[in-house]
């Protein structure tokens, strides 16, 4: 009632009229009261803008939806309302992701995440997962562009020579690729022992004894990895190819994808880029069939290390 009388008095004064009652009510307000009321009106305006944006989005008018959300953000900036600004940015990210504008969505999410972190909001954990998902998708898309670009180039003039010096820069990537397989983290520790092949062969015999064909295939990959470190590339390829055959017989698609990544890596060391491209492409196709976004991301990092030379 107080606000209604005040506003009536204001409009009356604009029109050149005034009453004692209106003057009395007006005098009851301080500057702080006016500022608080103004902020309440602004906050209400922002909420209305968000509702309008929602309707535009439902009507597939994305441009107008985003304009209204941006205006809402401007108001929350004026109000210094960090929490509500973060929520709007989060919403804008959802809309951009829905429209497959992942780059813009990622930017929105990261801005919102900073604000959520600032106010210690529980929403940041949920947003962290959204960011992680988009970053993995972005990496996978970059990988596709990367190997498509390389595949389109002629590799006829690439010399088939050993690239021993290039092994160092991809060693960490190779271990990450092998680590995609179940139990591989334990087995790969054997490769760092004083007699790695002896320990790996013992583990292989034990796996054979209990009929663990999956473990045997993983151990073959690590044996190939050990040979690759020793620059015995042809021997490493024998292990990798045997592992590939085993995984195919087991119908283990992830194992096949990992094997092909390592086979491609060995051919990179040999300088045969045609075989690199062939095996990497088949590996990515399998990972996409499995909808293994994390696997694609790991593959992409290996491919970046190799192709961005």
C-alpha positions as a Markdown table, in Angstrom:
| # | Residue | x | y | z |
|---|---|---|---|---|
| 1 | Unk | 0.0 | 0.0 | 0.0 |
| 2 | Unk | 2.9 | 2.3 | 0.9 |
| 3 | Unk | 4.6 | 1.7 | -2.4 |
| 4 | Unk | 1.3 | 2.3 | -4.3 |
| 5 | Unk | 0.7 | 5.6 | -2.6 |
| 6 | Unk | 4.3 | 6.6 | -3.2 |
| 7 | Unk | 4.1 | 5.8 | -6.9 |
| 8 | Unk | 0.8 | 7.6 | -7.2 |
| 9 | Unk | 2.3 | 10.7 | -5.6 |
| 10 | Unk | 5.2 | 10.6 | -8.0 |
| 11 | Unk | 3.0 | 10.4 | -11.1 |
| 12 | Unk | 0.8 | 13.2 | -9.7 |
| 13 | Unk | 3.8 | 15.5 | -9.2 |
| 14 | Unk | 4.9 | 14.8 | -12.8 |
| 15 | Unk | 1.4 | 15.9 | -13.8 |
| 16 | Unk | 1.6 | 19.1 | -11.7 |
| 17 | Unk | -0.6 | 18.0 | -8.8 |
| 18 | Unk | 0.2 | 17.2 | -5.1 |
| 19 | Unk | -1.6 | 16.5 | -1.9 |
| 20 | Unk | -0.7 | 16.7 | 1.8 |
| 21 | Unk | -1.2 | 12.9 | 2.2 |
| 22 | Unk | 1.1 | 12.1 | -0.7 |
| 23 | Unk | 3.8 | 14.5 | 0.7 |
| 24 | Unk | 3.5 | 12.9 | 4.1 |
| 25 | Unk | 3.9 | 9.4 | 2.7 |
| 26 | Unk | 6.8 | 10.5 | 0.6 |
| 27 | Unk | 8.6 | 11.9 | 3.6 |
| 28 | Unk | 8.5 | 8.5 | 5.3 |
| 29 | Unk | 11.0 | 7.1 | 2.7 |
| 30 | Unk | 14.8 | 7.4 | 2.8 |
| 31 | Unk | 17.2 | 7.2 | -0.1 |
| 32 | Unk | 17.9 | 3.7 | 1.0 |
| 33 | Unk | 14.2 | 2.8 | 0.8 |
| 34 | Unk | 14.0 | 4.2 | -2.7 |
| 35 | Unk | 17.2 | 2.3 | -3.7 |
| 36 | Unk | 15.8 | -1.0 | -2.3 |
| 37 | Unk | 12.6 | -0.5 | -4.1 |
| 38 | Unk | 14.4 | 0.2 | -7.4 |
| 39 | Unk | 16.5 | -2.9 | -7.0 |
| 40 | Unk | 13.4 | -4.9 | -6.4 |
| 41 | Unk | 11.9 | -3.6 | -9.6 |
| 42 | Unk | 15.1 | -4.4 | -11.5 |
| 43 | Unk | 15.2 | -7.9 | -10.1 |
| 44 | Unk | 11.5 | -8.4 | -11.1 |
| 45 | Unk | 12.4 | -7.1 | -14.6 |
| 46 | Unk | 15.2 | -9.6 | -14.9 |
| 47 | Unk | 13.0 | -12.4 | -14.0 |
| 48 | Unk | 10.4 | -11.3 | -16.5 |
| 49 | Unk | 13.1 | -11.2 | -19.2 |
| 50 | Unk | 14.1 | -14.7 | -18.3 |
| 51 | Unk | 10.5 | -15.9 | -18.7 |
| 52 | Unk | 10.2 | -14.1 | -22.0 |
| 53 | Unk | 13.5 | -15.8 | -23.1 |
| 54 | Unk | 12.1 | -19.2 | -22.2 |
| 55 | Unk | 9.0 | -18.6 | -24.3 |
| 56 | Unk | 11.1 | -17.5 | -27.3 |
| 57 | Unk | 13.3 | -20.6 | -26.8 |
| 58 | Unk | 10.2 | -22.9 | -26.8 |
| 59 | Unk | 9.1 | -21.2 | -30.0 |
| 60 | Unk | 12.6 | -21.8 | -31.5 |
| 61 | Unk | 13.4 | -18.2 | -31.7 |
| 62 | Unk | 16.9 | -18.6 | -30.3 |
| 63 | Unk | 18.2 | -15.1 | -31.2 |
| 64 | Unk | 15.5 | -13.3 | -29.3 |
| 65 | Unk | 15.8 | -15.7 | -26.4 |
| 66 | Unk | 19.5 | -14.9 | -26.1 |
| 67 | Unk | 18.9 | -11.2 | -26.3 |
| 68 | Unk | 16.6 | -11.3 | -23.4 |
| 69 | Unk | 19.0 | -13.4 | -21.3 |
| 70 | Unk | 21.8 | -10.9 | -22.1 |
| 71 | Unk | 19.6 | -8.0 | -20.9 |
| 72 | Unk | 18.9 | -10.0 | -17.7 |
| 73 | Unk | 22.6 | -10.4 | -17.2 |
| 74 | Unk | 23.1 | -6.7 | -17.5 |
| 75 | Unk | 20.6 | -6.1 | -14.8 |
| 76 | Unk | 22.2 | -8.7 | -12.5 |
| 77 | Unk | 25.5 | -6.9 | -13.1 |
| 78 | Unk | 24.0 | -3.7 | -11.9 |
| 79 | Unk | 22.5 | -5.4 | -8.9 |
| 80 | Unk | 25.8 | -7.2 | -8.3 |
| 81 | Unk | 23.9 | -10.5 | -8.0 |
| 82 | Unk | 26.5 | -13.1 | -8.7 |
| 83 | Unk | 24.4 | -16.1 | -8.1 |
| 84 | Unk | 21.6 | -15.1 | -10.5 |
| 85 | Unk | 24.0 | -14.0 | -13.2 |
| 86 | Unk | 25.7 | -17.5 | -12.9 |
| 87 | Unk | 22.3 | -19.2 | -13.3 |
| 88 | Unk | 21.5 | -17.1 | -16.5 |
| 89 | Unk | 24.9 | -18.0 | -18.0 |
| 90 | Unk | 24.3 | -21.6 | -17.1 |
| 91 | Unk | 21.0 | -21.4 | -18.9 |
| 92 | Unk | 22.6 | -19.7 | -22.0 |
| 93 | Unk | 25.1 | -22.6 | -22.1 |
| 94 | Unk | 22.2 | -25.1 | -22.1 |
| 95 | Unk | 20.6 | -23.3 | -25.0 |
| 96 | Unk | 23.8 | -23.1 | -27.0 |
| 97 | Unk | 24.5 | -26.8 | -26.3 |
| 98 | Unk | 21.0 | -27.7 | -27.5 |
| 99 | Unk | 21.7 | -25.8 | -30.7 |
| 100 | Unk | 25.1 | -27.6 | -31.1 |
| 101 | Unk | 27.0 | -24.4 | -30.5 |
| 102 | Unk | 29.4 | -26.2 | -28.2 |
| 103 | Unk | 32.1 | -23.5 | -28.3 |
| 104 | Unk | 29.7 | -20.8 | -27.1 |
| 105 | Unk | 28.2 | -23.2 | -24.6 |
| 106 | Unk | 31.6 | -24.0 | -23.2 |
| 107 | Unk | 32.4 | -20.3 | -22.8 |
| 108 | Unk | 29.0 | -19.7 | -21.0 |
| 109 | Unk | 29.6 | -22.7 | -18.7 |
| 110 | Unk | 33.1 | -21.6 | -17.7 |
| 111 | Unk | 32.0 | -18.1 | -16.9 |
| 112 | Unk | 29.2 | -19.5 | -14.8 |
| 113 | Unk | 31.5 | -21.9 | -13.1 |
| 114 | Unk | 33.8 | -19.1 | -12.0 |
| 115 | Unk | 30.8 | -17.3 | -10.4 |
| 116 | Unk | 29.5 | -20.5 | -8.8 |
| 117 | Unk | 33.0 | -21.1 | -7.3 |
| 118 | Unk | 33.1 | -17.5 | -6.0 |
| 119 | Unk | 29.9 | -17.9 | -4.0 |
| 120 | Unk | 30.6 | -21.5 | -3.2 |
| 121 | Unk | 27.4 | -22.7 | -4.9 |
| 122 | Unk | 26.5 | -26.4 | -5.0 |
| 123 | Unk | 25.7 | -25.9 | -8.7 |
| 124 | Unk | 29.4 | -25.9 | -9.6 |
| 125 | Unk | 29.7 | -29.7 | -9.3 |
| 126 | Unk | 26.9 | -30.2 | -11.8 |
| 127 | Unk | 28.4 | -27.6 | -14.1 |
| 128 | Unk | 31.8 | -29.2 | -13.9 |
| 129 | Unk | 30.4 | -32.3 | -15.5 |
| 130 | Unk | 28.8 | -30.3 | -18.3 |
| 131 | Unk | 32.2 | -28.6 | -19.0 |
| 132 | Unk | 34.0 | -31.9 | -18.9 |
| 133 | Unk | 31.5 | -33.5 | -21.3 |
| 134 | Unk | 31.8 | -30.6 | -23.8 |
| 135 | Unk | 35.6 | -30.5 | -23.6 |
| 136 | Unk | 35.7 | -34.2 | -24.4 |
| 137 | Unk | 33.4 | -33.7 | -27.4 |
| 138 | Unk | 35.5 | -30.7 | -28.5 |
| 139 | Unk | 38.7 | -32.9 | -28.4 |
| 140 | Unk | 37.0 | -35.6 | -30.3 |
| 141 | Unk | 35.9 | -33.2 | -33.0 |
| 142 | Unk | 39.4 | -31.8 | -33.2 |
| 143 | Unk | 40.7 | -35.3 | -33.6 |
| 144 | Unk | 38.4 | -35.9 | -36.5 |
| 145 | Unk | 39.5 | -32.7 | -38.2 |
| 146 | Unk | 43.1 | -33.5 | -37.5 |
| 147 | Unk | 43.2 | -37.0 | -39.0 |
| 148 | Unk | 40.9 | -36.0 | -41.9 |
| 149 | Unk | 43.3 | -33.3 | -42.7 |
| 150 | Unk | 46.3 | -35.6 | -42.6 |
| 151 | Unk | 44.5 | -38.3 | -44.6 |
| 152 | Unk | 43.7 | -35.9 | -47.4 |
| 153 | Unk | 47.3 | -35.1 | -47.9 |
| 154 | Unk | 49.5 | -37.2 | -50.1 |
| 155 | Unk | 51.9 | -39.4 | -48.1 |
| 156 | Unk | 53.8 | -40.8 | -51.1 |
| 157 | Unk | 56.8 | -38.6 | -50.5 |
| 158 | Unk | 57.1 | -39.3 | -46.8 |
| 159 | Unk | 60.4 | -41.2 | -46.3 |
| 160 | Unk | 60.0 | -44.6 | -44.6 |
| 161 | Unk | 62.7 | -44.1 | -42.0 |
| 162 | Unk | 62.8 | -44.8 | -38.3 |
| 163 | Unk | 61.8 | -41.9 | -36.1 |
| 164 | Unk | 63.6 | -42.9 | -33.0 |
| 165 | Unk | 64.0 | -39.4 | -31.8 |
| 166 | Unk | 60.2 | -38.9 | -31.9 |
| 167 | Unk | 59.4 | -41.7 | -29.4 |
| 168 | Unk | 60.2 | -39.6 | -26.3 |
| 169 | Unk | 57.4 | -37.1 | -27.0 |
| 170 | Unk | 54.7 | -39.7 | -27.3 |
| 171 | Unk | 55.7 | -42.2 | -24.5 |
| 172 | Unk | 53.3 | -40.7 | -22.0 |
| 173 | Unk | 50.5 | -40.8 | -24.5 |
| 174 | Unk | 51.2 | -44.5 | -25.2 |
| 175 | Unk | 50.9 | -45.4 | -21.5 |
| 176 | Unk | 47.7 | -43.4 | -21.3 |
| 177 | Unk | 46.3 | -45.4 | -24.3 |
| 178 | Unk | 47.2 | -48.7 | -22.7 |
| 179 | Unk | 45.7 | -47.5 | -19.4 |
| 180 | Unk | 42.3 | -47.5 | -21.1 |
| 181 | Unk | 42.2 | -51.3 | -20.7 |
| 182 | Unk | 41.1 | -53.1 | -17.5 |
| 183 | Unk | 44.0 | -54.1 | -15.3 |
| 184 | Unk | 46.5 | -52.4 | -17.6 |
| 185 | Unk | 47.7 | -50.0 | -14.9 |
| 186 | Unk | 49.0 | -53.0 | -12.8 |
| 187 | Unk | 50.6 | -54.7 | -15.7 |
| 188 | Unk | 52.3 | -51.6 | -17.2 |
| 189 | Unk | 54.3 | -51.2 | -13.9 |
| 190 | Unk | 56.2 | -54.4 | -15.0 |
| 191 | Unk | 57.5 | -52.4 | -18.0 |
| 192 | Unk | 59.5 | -50.2 | -15.6 |
| 193 | Unk | 61.2 | -53.1 | -13.8 |
| 194 | Unk | 64.8 | -54.2 | -14.3 |
| 195 | Unk | 63.8 | -57.2 | -16.5 |
| 196 | Unk | 60.5 | -56.1 | -17.9 |
| 197 | Unk | 60.1 | -58.8 | -20.6 |
| 198 | Unk | 60.8 | -61.6 | -18.0 |
| 199 | Unk | 58.1 | -60.3 | -15.7 |
| 200 | Unk | 55.6 | -59.7 | -18.5 |
| 201 | Unk | 56.2 | -63.2 | -19.8 |
| 202 | Unk | 55.7 | -64.7 | -16.4 |
| 203 | Unk | 52.4 | -62.8 | -16.0 |
| 204 | Unk | 51.4 | -64.0 | -19.5 |
| 205 | Unk | 52.0 | -67.6 | -18.5 |
| 206 | Unk | 49.9 | -67.2 | -15.4 |
| 207 | Unk | 47.1 | -65.6 | -17.3 |
| 208 | Unk | 47.3 | -68.5 | -19.8 |
| 209 | Unk | 47.1 | -71.0 | -16.9 |
| 210 | Unk | 43.8 | -69.5 | -15.6 |
| 211 | Unk | 42.4 | -68.9 | -19.1 |
| 212 | Unk | 42.3 | -65.1 | -18.8 |
| 213 | Unk | 42.5 | -64.3 | -22.5 |
| 214 | Unk | 41.8 | -60.6 | -22.0 |
| 215 | Unk | 44.7 | -60.2 | -19.7 |
| 216 | Unk | 46.9 | -62.1 | -22.1 |
| 217 | Unk | 46.0 | -59.7 | -24.9 |
| 218 | Unk | 46.7 | -56.7 | -22.7 |
| 219 | Unk | 50.1 | -58.1 | -21.7 |
| 220 | Unk | 51.0 | -58.6 | -25.4 |
| 221 | Unk | 50.3 | -54.9 | -25.9 |
| 222 | Unk | 52.7 | -54.0 | -23.0 |
| 223 | Unk | 55.3 | -56.4 | -24.4 |
| 224 | Unk | 55.1 | -54.5 | -27.7 |
| 225 | Unk | 55.4 | -51.3 | -25.8 |
| 226 | Unk | 58.6 | -52.4 | -24.1 |
| 227 | Unk | 60.0 | -53.3 | -27.6 |
| 228 | Unk | 59.0 | -50.0 | -28.9 |
| 229 | Unk | 60.9 | -48.3 | -26.2 |
| 230 | Unk | 64.0 | -50.3 | -27.2 |
| 231 | Unk | 63.5 | -49.1 | -30.8 |
| 232 | Unk | 62.7 | -52.7 | -31.8 |
| 233 | Unk | 59.7 | -51.5 | -33.9 |
| 234 | Unk | 59.2 | -54.6 | -36.0 |
| 235 | Unk | 59.1 | -56.8 | -32.9 |
| 236 | Unk | 56.6 | -54.4 | -31.2 |
| 237 | Unk | 54.4 | -54.7 | -34.3 |
| 238 | Unk | 54.3 | -58.5 | -33.9 |
| 239 | Unk | 53.1 | -58.2 | -30.4 |
| 240 | Unk | 50.6 | -55.5 | -31.2 |
| 241 | Unk | 49.1 | -57.4 | -34.2 |
| 242 | Unk | 48.9 | -60.6 | -32.1 |
| 243 | Unk | 47.0 | -58.7 | -29.5 |
| 244 | Unk | 44.7 | -57.2 | -32.1 |
| 245 | Unk | 43.8 | -60.6 | -33.4 |
| 246 | Unk | 43.1 | -61.9 | -29.9 |
| 247 | Unk | 40.9 | -59.0 | -29.0 |
| 248 | Unk | 39.0 | -59.5 | -32.3 |
| 249 | Unk | 38.4 | -63.1 | -31.5 |
| 250 | Unk | 37.2 | -62.1 | -28.0 |
| 251 | Unk | 34.9 | -59.5 | -29.7 |
| 252 | Unk | 36.5 | -56.9 | -27.4 |
| 253 | Unk | 35.9 | -53.7 | -29.3 |
| 254 | Unk | 37.8 | -51.5 | -26.8 |
| 255 | Unk | 40.8 | -53.8 | -26.9 |
| 256 | Unk | 40.7 | -53.7 | -30.7 |
| 257 | Unk | 40.6 | -49.8 | -30.7 |
| 258 | Unk | 43.6 | -49.7 | -28.3 |
| 259 | Unk | 45.5 | -52.2 | -30.4 |
| 260 | Unk | 45.0 | -50.2 | -33.5 |
| 261 | Unk | 46.2 | -47.0 | -31.8 |
| 262 | Unk | 49.4 | -48.7 | -30.8 |
| 263 | Unk | 49.9 | -50.3 | -34.2 |
| 264 | Unk | 49.4 | -46.8 | -35.8 |
| 265 | Unk | 52.0 | -45.5 | -33.3 |
| 266 | Unk | 54.5 | -48.1 | -34.3 |
| 267 | Unk | 54.0 | -47.3 | -38.0 |
| 268 | Unk | 54.6 | -43.6 | -37.1 |
| 269 | Unk | 58.0 | -44.6 | -35.7 |
| 270 | Unk | 58.7 | -46.4 | -38.9 |
| 271 | Unk | 57.5 | -43.4 | -41.0 |
| 272 | Unk | 54.6 | -45.2 | -42.7 |
| 273 | Unk | 51.9 | -42.5 | -42.4 |
| 274 | Unk | 49.4 | -44.4 | -44.6 |
| 275 | Unk | 49.3 | -47.2 | -42.0 |
| 276 | Unk | 49.2 | -44.6 | -39.2 |
| 277 | Unk | 46.1 | -43.0 | -40.8 |
| 278 | Unk | 44.4 | -46.3 | -41.5 |
| 279 | Unk | 44.7 | -47.7 | -38.0 |
| 280 | Unk | 43.9 | -44.4 | -36.2 |
| 281 | Unk | 40.8 | -43.9 | -38.3 |
| 282 | Unk | 39.5 | -47.5 | -37.6 |
| 283 | Unk | 40.2 | -46.9 | -33.9 |
| 284 | Unk | 38.2 | -43.7 | -33.7 |
| 285 | Unk | 35.3 | -45.4 | -35.6 |
| 286 | Unk | 35.2 | -48.1 | -32.9 |
| 287 | Unk | 35.4 | -45.6 | -30.0 |
| 288 | Unk | 32.5 | -43.7 | -31.5 |
| 289 | Unk | 30.5 | -46.8 | -32.0 |
| 290 | Unk | 31.1 | -47.5 | -28.3 |
| 291 | Unk | 30.3 | -43.9 | -27.4 |
| 292 | Unk | 33.5 | -43.8 | -25.4 |
| 293 | Unk | 34.1 | -40.0 | -25.3 |
| 294 | Unk | 37.0 | -40.4 | -22.8 |
| 295 | Unk | 38.7 | -42.9 | -25.1 |
| 296 | Unk | 38.3 | -40.5 | -28.0 |
| 297 | Unk | 39.9 | -37.8 | -25.9 |
| 298 | Unk | 42.9 | -40.0 | -25.1 |
| 299 | Unk | 43.2 | -41.0 | -28.7 |
| 300 | Unk | 43.1 | -37.4 | -29.7 |
| 301 | Unk | 46.0 | -36.5 | -27.4 |
| 302 | Unk | 48.1 | -39.2 | -29.0 |
| 303 | Unk | 47.2 | -38.0 | -32.5 |
| 304 | Unk | 48.0 | -34.4 | -31.6 |
| 305 | Unk | 51.4 | -35.5 | -30.4 |
| 306 | Unk | 52.0 | -37.3 | -33.7 |
| 307 | Unk | 50.4 | -35.1 | -36.3 |
| 308 | Unk | 51.2 | -31.6 | -34.8 |
| 309 | Unk | 54.9 | -32.2 | -35.6 |
